[in-house]
Amino acid sequence: MVAPKVKKPSVTEMQLLEACQTGDKTSANSLLALGVSPNISGARLLPLAAAAEGGHTRIVQLLLRAGASVDATSDTGHTALRAATLLGDADCILALLEAGADINLETARGTPLVAASTSGDCDTIKLLLSHGAAVDVETKSGTTALLVAMHAKQAATVQLLLAHGASVHRVNADGMSALKLAQELKDPSISAWILQAQIGQAADEVLAASTQRCTAAELASEAEQQQVLQDLDQAMNSARRQKQTKICELRAEIEQLRHRFVRSG
């Protein structure tokens, strides 16, 4: 079976790509005005990713307004958000996120958070986490942001991810956890953070279980109180009915006695 031919970019599409790479906003704007699509095919690098890679935020915004697909992925697994993440360009990252970029999109190269964790860019990691990046998301290759940070021996990044709840117990598809990897790496600073997080997370689990039991006990106590109140209310209603019945009976007896007295008089 013959594979379908991949359409090569036209001359004008390549000119747009070059303008995005070099930051030539005037040329990019002119080419887009002529109808050149920002979503070209057949190129290893897409215009939006090329602009993001160079930190050309205004061109990124220009392409997005022209209809560029914000999550478009190249054949090599590159996206505009990943490019901006690797560069550490906060303005470009925010522009892409505001346009709806999927912060947890996984490509052949992983997720944006994994990319930032590999390079140890803590500022970008904080930005991604504050906008909804999943700290424990596992890629198809079985890695997480914490594991790649540990492999790269980025101690500050490891500390940051742990502070945002990255699990030391989570076991990936290859049977690897942060605890196990720390033992293999034998890095004193990383091992210290992992062990400290293990103690903290174990304490949190105990506290959560205790809170759950207390909540269950409180609910049970409330249910018992509600039952007592219902029983008391039913008893009071029954007493009222009995009292009313007795009053009616006494009235009937009094009426009978009155009639007898009238007849006898």
N, C-alpha and C positions, 0 to 999 in steps of 0.2 A: 504494500500500500504506500503510495507516494504521499509524503507529508505536504500539507498545504504550504504554499509559498508565503513568507512573511512580507508584508508590504513595507518597503523601505521608506523612510521619511523623505519628503520632497525637499527641494532646495530651500524653499521659504520656511519650512518647518525646521530645517537645520539652522537656518539663520535665526529663528526664534530661540532655539535651544542655545545657540552661541550668545545671543543677547542676554539670556537669563543667567548664563554662566559668568559673563563679564560684568553684569550689573548695568547693562545699557538699557535704561528704562525707556528712553525715547524710541529706540529701534523696536523694542518689544511692543510698545504701545502702537506704533505704526503698523507693524506686522499683524497684530491682533485686529486693528481697525480694518485691515484689508481682508479679514476673514480667515486668517490662519488659525487653525484649532490649537488650543493649548494642550489638548489631549492627543499628542502624536503617538504613533506606534512604530515599532521596529527599531527604536533607539535604546541603547543600554541605560541611558539616563533621561528621565522625563523633565520637561521644562520646570515644573513646580519644584521638584526635588533639586534640580540644578540651581534654582534661585535660592532655595533654602540652604543648600550646601555652602553657598557663598555669603549667606547672611543678608541677602538683598530683600528685606522685608517688604519694601514698597512694590517690588516686582511680584513678590508672592501675592500680595493683596490685589495687584492688577490682574494676575492670572486667575485668581479665585473669582473676581468679578466677571471675568470673561468666560467663566464656566469650567475652569480646571477641576478635575475630580480630586478632591482633597485627600482621599485615601488610595489614589492610584499607586500601583506597585510595579516596579520594573521587573524584568526577568530575573534579576539578581537579588530580589527581595528588598529593594531600597524604596523608601517612601519619603515624602517631604518632611514629615514629622520626625522620622528617624534621622534624616540629614540635619535638621535644626537641632535635634537633641545632641548629636555627636559634636556639633559646633558649639553647643551651649548658648545659643542665641535665644534669650528669653522673649524678646519682642516677636521674633518669628514663630516661636513655639506657641505663644498666646494667640497670634493671628490665625494660625492653623486650627487651634482648639476652638476659637470663636467661630470658625467656619464649619465646625462639626467633625474635625478629625477624630478618629477612634483612638483614644489614648492607650488602649490595651490591644490594638491590632497586632496580631502575630504574623510575621512573614518568615521567609527562609532564614532571615537574620535575627529572629527573635522579636522582642517588643521594645518600645522606646525606653522603658525603665531598665531593661536588661542592658541595653546599649549604654545608658548613662552610668550604670553600676559597674560595667567593665572598665570604663575610663576613670571612674572615681569622681565624677563631677557632682559634688554634693548639692550645689545650688540648683542645678537642673533637676536632680532627684527630688529635692524639696518641692520644686515647682510642679513636677509631674504628680507627686503624691498629693499635693494640695488640690489638684484638679481631677482626682479620681483614679489615678493609676493603682491597679491592684498589686499590693506589695508581695503577695504569695503566688501570683499566677505562674503556672508551670508551662513552659513551651513544649512543643511536640518532641523536641530533642531531650526533654527531661530536666531542663535547667530552670533555675529561678534567679531573680535578681541577687538574692543573698548568696547563693552558691557561686555565681560568677564573680561577685565582689570578693568572696573568700579565695577563689582560685587566683584572682588578680592581686591578692594580698592588699586590698584597699581597706585598711583598718577603720578609717573614718567613715567610709561608706557602710561597712558592716555595722558599726555602731548606730548610724543613722537609720538603717533599715530595721534593725532590732527595736529601736525606739519607736518606730511606726508599726510595730506588731508583727514583723516577719517571724515565722515560726521556726524554732530550732529543732522541733520534733518532726516536722513534715518530711515524709520519705517520698522521693521522686520515683519515677518509673524504673530507674536503675538501682533502686534500693539505697540511695544515698540521702543522708540527712545532714544538716549543718553540724550536728554533734559528731557524727561519724567523720565528716570531712575535716573538722577541727583536729581530731585525733591524728588524721593522716598528714595534715599539713605541718603540725607541730610549730605553729607560729604563736609565740607567747601572747602578743597583744590581741590577736584574733581569738585565741582560745579563751583568754580572760573574759572578753565580751560575750562569747557564746555561753560560757559557764554562768556568768552573771545573769544573762537572759534566761537561761534554763531555770535558775532558782526563782527569778521573778515570775516567769510564766507558770511554773509549778505552783507558786503561791497564789497567783491569780486564779488558777483552776480550782484550788482548794477553797478560796474565798467565794468564787462563783457557785461552787457546789453547796457551801454553807449558806449562802444567800438564798439559793433555790430551796433548800430545806426549810429555812426560816419562813420564806414566803409561803411554802406549802403548809407549814404549821399555822401561820397566821390565817390562811384561807380556811383551814380546817376549823380553827377557833371561831372565825367569823361565821362559818356554816353552823357550828354548834350553837352559837349565840342566836343566830337567826331561827334555828329550830326551837330553842327555848322560848323565844318571843312568840313564835307561831303557836306553840303549845299553850302558852299563857293566854294568848288572845282567844284561842279556841275555848279554853276553860272559862274565861270571863264571859264569852258569848253564850256558852252553855248555861252558866249561872244566871245570866240575864233572862234567858228563855224560861228556865225553871222558875225564877222569881215571878215573871209575867204570868206563867201558867198558874202559879199559886195564888196570885192576886185575883185572877179571873175566877178561880174556884171559890175563894173567900167571898167575892162579890155575889156569886151565884147563891151561896149559902145564906148570905145576909138577905138577899132578895126573897129567898124562900121563907125565911123566918119572918120577914116583914109581912108577906102575904098571909101567913098563918095567924099572925097577930091581928091583922085587919079582919080576918074572917071570924076569929074568936071574939073580937070586940063587938 
